[in-house]
Amino acid sequence: MAQGNGGTLVEVRNLKKYFPVTGGVFSRVVGHVKAVDGVSFSIRRGETLGLVGESGCGKTTTGRVILRLLEATAGEVLFEGRNVFKLNKEELRRLRRKMQIIFQDPYASLNPRMPVGDIIGEPLEIHGVARGAEKEKRVKQLLEVVGLSPFHARRYPHEFSGGQRQRIGVARALALNPELIVCDEPVSALDVSIQSQVINLLEDLQKEYRLTYLFIAHDLSVVKHISDRVGVMYLGKVVELAPEEELFRSPLHPYTQALLSAIPVPNPEVRRERIVLEGDVPSPLNPPPGCRFHTRCRLAEERCRLEEPVFTDRGGEHFVACHLGAAH
């Protein structure tokens, strides 16, 4: 865990991403899946911001829209004060050097027909950073940085284990000396024994290269270990955001409380009250009015069903969108 130096690197303002749904003979648009619906947060230089929530809550979509791998429906993303969505093609290409991504699936994210050296070296050629012998030297350095050997450059992805493939993905993300790396569930597809190795690698690289991470995950124990601050997403919205220790010590949103109650305690004598959420997550195609969590919340009142809560600071940089949050 590396504390940021206070300067804001990325600022996300009221970000929205709606996917059209078509139907009928003429494939007309009949609705929109509101995958990300009014998300705002900032990421400081050198910090790790964890983003957690159930599958389908919009975490991965948020990360990809920030990088403009998906085009936003509305909102702004400022990187070093510049609006990413207003950059032209050439400006965006230059910005790509500063913003990279580590994908969730180490099997699908590497081209099986390319040797590892070409996979890692491709960004160097595309951006005109290095070619020929200079590129090969840089590739070997990157392999060593992530704990692999230079001779691995001649091998193909199928010759590596899942953990090694993810290390190759990390090396590719580091190739252009980026400032921000979006880690999209980088360890969820790996064995538990390998997860800690990759997490430790990411932490070491952050210290050495002063990296900034947006760490997307659904495993709260992993997020607790690596994050400086944690944002909790539910059905396209951030419902709580706080420093890591504060969030895990005193969560204010009922959804966050339920998530934290599910973390196993490594002491058989300690009993934690398990908060079981009833019902299914509502469809992002037709989210409920008011607070989106009210259909599953054990504390919901009439106000929660009618009025959408405002995302407010309850002190100590602890933000929550809940009418009852202050009372918990």
C-alpha positions, -999 to 999 in steps of 0.1 A, spaced: 0 0 0 15 33 -11 0 66 0 -4 92 -28 15 124 -26 -17 145 -25 -18 157 -62 -48 145 -82 -39 125 -113 -73 114 -124 -107 131 -118 -139 114 -128 -170 136 -129 -206 123 -133 -195 95 -156 -222 76 -175 -221 47 -198 -254 34 -213 -256 4 -237 -285 5 -261 -309 -25 -262 -326 -32 -295 -357 -52 -302 -384 -59 -328 -381 -66 -365 -363 -33 -373 -339 -36 -343 -351 -3 -328 -336 9 -295 -361 -1 -268 -341 9 -238 -306 13 -223 -286 -7 -198 -273 19 -174 -240 2 -167 -224 33 -152 -248 60 -141 -233 91 -126 -200 80 -110 -176 106 -95 -142 101 -78 -106 111 -80 -73 92 -79 -42 108 -64 -7 103 -77 10 72 -63 -21 58 -46 -42 27 -51 -79 33 -53 -98 0 -49 -132 -4 -67 -154 -32 -54 -189 -46 -59 -208 -76 -72 -205 -88 -107 -224 -66 -131 -222 -34 -109 -202 -15 -135 -166 -17 -121 -149 -30 -153 -170 -7 -175 -159 23 -154 -122 14 -158 -125 9 -196 -144 42 -201 -117 61 -182 -91 47 -206 -115 54 -236 -115 17 -245 -153 24 -244 -168 57 -253 -187 75 -225 -223 84 -228 -218 115 -206 -195 130 -180 -158 139 -179 -125 122 -171 -97 146 -164 -61 132 -166 -36 157 -154 -63 183 -159 -71 174 -195 -104 161 -205 -97 126 -220 -129 126 -240 -121 158 -259 -87 146 -272 -83 140 -309 -69 107 -323 -32 118 -321 -35 133 -287 -52 102 -274 -24 80 -289 2 100 -270 -19 97 -238 -20 59 -242 16 58 -231 6 72 -197 -25 50 -192 -24 12 -194 -45 -18 -183 -39 -52 -169 -67 -75 -180 -86 -100 -159 -80 -131 -180 -43 -139 -185 -53 -166 -210 -75 -144 -233 -55 -112 -231 -23 -125 -248 -21 -133 -285 -14 -171 -287 3 -167 -321 29 -142 -309 60 -150 -289 62 -133 -255 90 -109 -266 68 -96 -294 37 -92 -271 57 -71 -247 77 -52 -274 47 -44 -296 38 -12 -276 74 0 -279 72 -2 -317 37 12 -320 47 43 -300 82 46 -316 100 42 -283 124 14 -293 131 -10 -322 155 -38 -330 182 -45 -305 171 -17 -282 136 -32 -281 150 -66 -273 170 -52 -245 140 -34 -230 119 -66 -233 145 -86 -214 146 -59 -187 108 -60 -184 108 -98 -181 133 -96 -153 114 -69 -135 83 -91 -133 103 -122 -122 107 -140 -154 138 -149 -174 151 -132 -206 150 -165 -225 112 -166 -220 109 -139 -247 111 -167 -274 83 -188 -259 46 -186 -266 18 -179 -241 6 -215 -239 39 -226 -225 33 -206 -193 11 -210 -162 -17 -186 -153 5 -167 -128 33 -164 -154 9 -152 -181 -3 -124 -157 33 -114 -151 37 -111 -189 5 -89 -189 21 -67 -162 53 -64 -182 34 -53 -213 15 -27 -192 49 -14 -179 66 -12 -213 58 25 -219 65 37 -183 28 46 -176 16 68 -147 -18 51 -143 -25 14 -146 -61 1 -144 -59 -34 -128 -91 -51 -139 -95 -80 -115 -59 -90 -122 -58 -120 -98 -94 -133 -98 -85 -159 -125 -55 -172 -106 -51 -198 -78 -50 -184 -43 -14 -194 -39 -4 -173 -70 -27 -143 -62 -4 -131 -33 27 -133 -56 11 -111 -82 -3 -87 -56 32 -84 -40 47 -78 -75 22 -50 -81 31 -34 -48 68 -36 -54 64 -21 -89 43 7 -75 70 17 -51 98 14 -76 81 32 -105 57 55 -85 27 40 -102 -9 49 -96 -35 21 -96 -72 18 -101 -76 -17 -87 -109 -33 -97 -119 -64 -78 -147 -83 -60 -125 -99 -34 -125 -75 -4 -96 -92 13 -74 -85 -17 -86 -49 -19 -80 -43 18 -44 -55 14 -35 -33 -16 -57 -2 -15 -53 32 1 -89 42 -5 -118 20 -14 -150 28 -35 -180 5 -33 -202 2 -64 -238 -10 -66 -259 -11 -98 -239 16 -117 -233 40 -88 -206 45 -62 -224 42 -28 -195 46 -5 -159 59 -7 -134 61 22 -98 55 33 -92 17 35 -89 15 73 -119 37 79 -142 18 55 -133 -16 70 -136 -3 105 -169 16 103 -188 11 70 -218 34 67 -238 20 38 -259 -11 44 -245 -27 12 -209 -22 23 -218 -37 57 -232 -67 40 -202 -72 18 -178 -69 48 -198 -93 69 -191 -120 43 -153 -119 47 -141 -150 65 -125 -145 99 -93 -166 103 -102 -174 139 -128 -201 146 -136 -186 180 -146 -152 166 -182 -150 154 -192 -123 130 -228 -114 123 -235 -124 87 -258 -100 68 -275 -120 41 -289 -99 12 -323 -110 1 -334 -110 -35 -315 -105 -67 -297 -74 -80 -323 -53 -100 -317 -50 -137 -296 -21 -149 -320 -18 -178 -347 -7 -154 -332 3 -120 -355 10 -91 -364 46 -82 -349 63 -51 -320 45 -36 -311 16 -59 -303 -6 -30 -337 -2 -12 -351 -34 -27 -326 -55 -8 -319 -32 22 -330 -44 57 -331 -8 69 -350 8 40 -377 35 48 -403 51 26 -379 80 18 -354 55 4 -380 43 -21 -388 77 -34 -357 100 -31 -322 92 -44 -296 98 -17 -269 124 -23 -232 113 -22 -220 134 7 -189 136 29 -196 124 64 -161 136 76 -126 123 72 -131 119 35 -157 92 41 -184 97 14 -217 78 14 -249 79 -6 -274 68 21 -303 86 38 -295 65 70 -257 64 67 -250 88 95 -271 68 119 -253 34 114 
